[in-house]
Amino acid sequence: MRYIHLRLTQKPSNQIQGLDLSRSRVGDIVVVTPHSAVRLIAEGCAVEAQPSQFLPSRVVYPPSRAAAS
């Protein structure tokens, strides 16, 4: 499955379509599915992240990917 890196521009609700964002904060890079990315961008909560913004300590992976790493 393909994932998209987004930078949060405002705090979304803790859950969006089953995606737990309770650990995230404004400025974090979140790794989400394309479907979730469209939703977050449409709600004005995120923009697509540029590779130069990928600081490992600030990247929040979905639970299924975090468990795999």
C-alpha positions in Angstrom: 0.0 0.0 0.0 1.2 3.5 -0.8 1.5 6.1 2.1 1.6 9.8 1.9 3.5 12.1 4.3 1.6 15.2 5.4 2.5 18.0 7.7 -0.2 19.0 10.2 -1.1 22.7 10.0 -3.8 22.5 12.7 -4.9 20.0 15.3 -7.4 17.6 13.8 -9.9 15.7 15.9 -8.2 12.8 17.7 -9.9 10.2 15.3 -10.4 10.7 11.6 -11.8 7.6 9.8 -10.3 5.3 12.4 -6.9 7.0 12.3 -5.6 7.8 15.8 -4.1 11.3 15.8 -4.1 11.8 19.5 -0.3 11.7 19.8 0.2 14.2 17.0 0.5 18.0 17.2 0.7 20.9 14.7 3.9 20.7 12.7 4.2 16.9 13.0 4.6 14.8 9.8 2.0 12.0 9.7 2.1 9.0 7.4 -1.3 8.2 6.1 -3.2 6.4 3.3 -4.2 8.4 0.3 -7.8 8.3 1.4 -7.0 9.8 4.8 -4.7 12.3 3.2 -7.5 13.7 1.0 -9.7 14.0 4.1 -7.1 15.8 6.2 -6.2 18.2 3.3 -9.9 18.9 2.6 -10.5 19.7 6.2 -7.6 22.2 6.2 -5.7 20.2 8.8 -2.6 19.2 6.7 -0.5 19.9 3.6 1.7 17.5 1.7 5.1 17.4 3.4 8.4 18.1 1.6 11.2 15.5 2.1 13.3 18.2 3.8 10.7 18.3 6.6 11.1 14.6 7.5 12.7 14.7 11.0 12.5 11.2 12.4 11.5 12.4 15.9 8.5 14.3 14.5 7.1 11.6 12.1 4.0 9.9 13.4 3.2 6.5 11.8 -0.1 4.8 11.8 -0.2 2.0 14.5 0.2 -0.8 12.0 3.4 0.7 10.5 4.8 1.7 14.0 4.5 -1.9 15.2 6.3 -3.2 12.1 9.3 -1.0 12.5 
